[in-house]
Amino acid sequence: MRRTVDLSRETKTHNAGSCSAQNEPLIARLLAELEANGIVALPNLVKSEELASMRRAFETRLRRLRWNNFEGYQKTERYRHMVEDVLLLDQGFVDIAIHPLVQKVLDRYLGNQYALTEAKGWKSLPTKRDFHGWHGDAWYDQQTAPDIPREIKLAMYLTDVSSGAFNYIKGSHRKQHPRPVQNDEVKDVDTSQIAEMRGPAGTAFLFDTSGVHRQGVPMLEPREAIFYNYHDPNVPLQQEDLVYYRYHPLLLNSAFLGNLSDDDQRILGFGDKRNFLPAFERSSKPPTSYAAYHAVFDTQLFLKDVVGRINSRLKRIFN
Ligand SMILES: O=C(O)CCC(=O)C(=O)O
């Protein structure tokens, strides 16, 4: 049985004080579990119609690979179709990012200087391969970091997940700088220590990304999930993420930005240029297949143009 809690944005906007008072025991319980285990399941964050709308919008991006003026997914590996910048897609994606319950837990776990620094999702394709194995998420400059800066991800499934669920080793957070972890290193971990987050569409959880986690294997059916990343934008980033411009300021849709509090705006990074890289251009080059597609497409446009001109000349001659 899933727990539900009435903490909609309307409730927050019109009745913020009583909302926090009523839910204090829930917030305290979620925080205690997050502190102890590094991961905590959340009550329902969205109603079923909002979830359906989010899923519809997400799936429009999954229809094809992004190309020219066609929106779509990005693909840089075999078993995942990546949907970047999901806050553009539907109101629900913004609402959960700044959901009052999420904010209250994060305020206490991360302090009140954090921002949402990435909001993306992906469809994982069925496979028996362990292609996304155990790891902690490396994101900050480990040479200069005085300690392990805190980072939390909010995850939510858009499809029912009974295989290939997110796995997390409870209590493994804040022990070491995040890095890839070999299967051998975790072979003695008791299964009771592994949180396997199976659940219906809408299942949401928070986890400390320094803890050891992975996408479960095998993945027997396609899985759609979103992962939001919250940390303090003041923390210097690792070089790899600067080169890729991973934590670019959020791309937002003005239609979804009504009725925001100062905290909501801070979390969404309004006016925050700290991690903006002017005139950024990725240094890597597109693959050779890109040049081939481009040439074929240019030829198609050229032929379309020639045929159009011949047709209008013929019309002029015969009319
Ligand atoms: O897709 C998954 O279940 C794993 C996600 C993950 O490892 C991550 O977000 O760092």
The ligand as a Tripos MOL2 file, in Angstrom:
@<TRIPOS>MOLECULE
LIG
   10     9     1     0     0
SMALL
NO_CHARGES

@<TRIPOS>ATOM
      1 O1         19.3430    4.1160  -13.4310 O.co2     1 LIG1
      2 C1         19.5970    3.6850  -12.2940 C.2       1 LIG1
      3 O2         18.8600    2.9100  -11.6830 O.co2     1 LIG1
      4 C2         20.8980    4.1050  -11.6410 C.3       1 LIG1
      5 C3         21.0250    5.5920  -11.5800 C.3       1 LIG1
      6 C4         22.3750    6.0180  -11.1260 C.2       1 LIG1
      7 O3         23.2580    5.2350  -10.9350 O.2       1 LIG1
      8 C5         22.6330    7.4300  -10.9110 C.2       1 LIG1
      9 O4         21.7340    8.2630  -11.1050 O.co2     1 LIG1
     10 O5         23.7680    7.7590  -10.5450 O.co2     1 LIG1
@<TRIPOS>BOND
     1     1     2 2
     2     2     3 1
     3     2     4 1
     4     4     5 1
     5     5     6 1
     6     6     7 2
     7     6     8 1
     8     8     9 2
     9     8    10 1
@<TRIPOS>SUBSTRUCTURE
     1 LIG1         1 GROUP 0 **** ****
